[in-house]
Amino acid sequence: MRVLLVNGSSHTHGTTMRALEEMIRIFAGQGVETEVIQLGGKPIADCLQCNQCQKTGRCVFREDGVNAFVEKAYQADGFVFATPTYFAHPSGRIFSFLDRAFYSNGTDEIYPAFAFKPGAAVAVARRGGTTAALDALNKYFSIAQMPIAGSTYWNNVHGLYAQEAEQDEEGLQTMRNLARNMIWMMQCFAEGRKNGIPVPDTESSFVTNFVRRHDHQK
Ligand SMILES: Cc1cc2nc3c(=O)[nH]c(=O)nc-3n(C[C@H](O)[C@H](O)[C@H](O)COP(=O)(O)O)c2cc1C
């Protein structure tokens, strides 16, 4: 089994990575392979809604790792999206990255690289705003038919810097339990596949936009 972890911080060894390391230890102990996608400090363009990806399945911005991530996602069994909290929301870079990853993989509202695989969101912060950041990240999972993994408390670790996170014993425990719960979900799904339980045959015939002509405009 394989898990992709996206670190939405510019710091490759910051608080977000400290939280992810706690999960990676549990994954490794259970033989689950991991790869961390470090978004780093370079600019990541926002989605242009140019819709070229709807024809090609690839984003027109080819250099910042979004397309490579989607390719890898096909082979992954689970995902962790982790972010520092910036003004009570996820970092702009992880929003841009994930918007383009999901939009380019979302032809006909189906997300083949991601659907039916568990996802977990993680947010770190000095003090507050983490639950709003988590809400935003969890929405990628819920729109893509991805079961959301939970833990024994909100998926947060607190610290201004990675060193401070060491004092957040409950936060780190929450990360370990989150990894354990993801492993259990992935194992259950693998057993289901082995035993011939198909993924749900969900419908996608209807896509209606919220634009209607009102009677008085006729
Ligand atoms: C632009 C910006 C906004 C921030 N907003 C918040 C906030 O709303 N709440 C909070 O507790 N910490 C906030 N922080 C602090 C970071 O979330 C915190 O330092 C975190 O540990 C950074 O994680 P990293 O080391 O993985 O980048 C903010 C930091 C920056 C740079």
The ligand as an SDF file (V2000), in Angstrom:
LIG
                    3D

 31 33  0  0  0  0  0  0  0  0999 V2000
    0.7090   34.3870    6.5700 C   0  0  0  0  0  0  0  0  0  0  0  0
    0.6090   33.6060    7.8480 C   0  0  0  0  0  0  0  0  0  0  0  0
   -0.6000   33.5420    8.5100 C   0  0  0  0  0  0  0  0  0  0  0  0
   -0.7190   32.8130    9.6890 C   0  0  0  0  0  0  0  0  0  0  0  0
   -1.9470   32.7180   10.2730 N   0  0  0  0  0  0  0  0  0  0  0  0
   -2.0920   31.9710   11.3990 C   0  0  0  0  0  0  0  0  0  0  0  0
   -3.3870   31.8100   11.9980 C   0  0  0  0  0  0  0  0  0  0  0  0
   -4.4180   32.2640   11.4950 O   0  0  0  0  0  0  0  0  0  0  0  0
   -3.4430   31.0940   13.1460 N   0  0  0  0  0  0  0  0  0  0  0  0
   -2.3480   30.5520   13.7540 C   0  0  0  0  0  0  0  0  0  0  0  0
   -2.4780   29.9600   14.7940 O   0  0  0  0  0  0  0  0  0  0  0  0
   -1.1170   30.6500   13.1740 N   0  0  0  0  0  0  0  0  0  0  0  0
   -0.9640   31.3280   12.0040 C   0  0  0  0  0  0  0  0  0  0  0  0
    0.2710   31.3980   11.3920 N   0  0  0  0  0  0  0  0  0  0  0  0
    1.3990   30.6370   11.9760 C   0  0  0  0  0  0  0  0  0  0  0  0
    1.6560   29.2740   11.2750 C   0  0  0  0  0  0  0  0  0  0  0  0
    0.4600   28.5580   11.0670 O   0  0  0  0  0  0  0  0  0  0  0  0
    2.6120   28.4280   12.1140 C   0  0  0  0  0  0  0  0  0  0  0  0
    3.8210   29.1160   12.3160 O   0  0  0  0  0  0  0  0  0  0  0  0
    2.8830   27.0670   11.5440 C   0  0  0  0  0  0  0  0  0  0  0  0
    3.5510   26.2920   12.5110 O   0  0  0  0  0  0  0  0  0  0  0  0
    3.7370   27.0930   10.2680 C   0  0  0  0  0  0  0  0  0  0  0  0
    3.8850   25.7700    9.7670 O   0  0  0  0  0  0  0  0  0  0  0  0
    5.1330   25.3480    8.8480 P   0  0  0  0  0  0  0  0  0  0  0  0
    6.3630   25.4280    9.7040 O   0  0  0  0  0  0  0  0  0  0  0  0
    4.8590   23.9460    8.4290 O   0  0  0  0  0  0  0  0  0  0  0  0
    5.1590   26.2990    7.7000 O   0  0  0  0  0  0  0  0  0  0  0  0
    0.4130   32.1300   10.2230 C   0  0  0  0  0  0  0  0  0  0  0  0
    1.6380   32.2030    9.5390 C   0  0  0  0  0  0  0  0  0  0  0  0
    1.7360   32.9240    8.3660 C   0  0  0  0  0  0  0  0  0  0  0  0
    3.0580   32.9780    7.6320 C   0  0  0  0  0  0  0  0  0  0  0  0
  1  2  1  0
  2  3  1  0
  2 30  2  0
  3  4  2  0
  4  5  1  0
  4 28  1  0
  5  6  2  0
  6  7  1  0
  6 13  1  0
  7  8  2  0
  7  9  1  0
  9 10  1  0
 10 11  2  0
 10 12  1  0
 12 13  2  0
 13 14  1  0
 14 15  1  0
 14 28  1  0
 15 16  1  0
 16 17  1  0
 16 18  1  0
 18 19  1  0
 18 20  1  0
 20 21  1  0
 20 22  1  0
 22 23  1  0
 23 24  1  0
 24 25  2  0
 24 26  1  0
 24 27  1  0
 28 29  2  0
 29 30  1  0
 30 31  1  0
M  END
$$$$
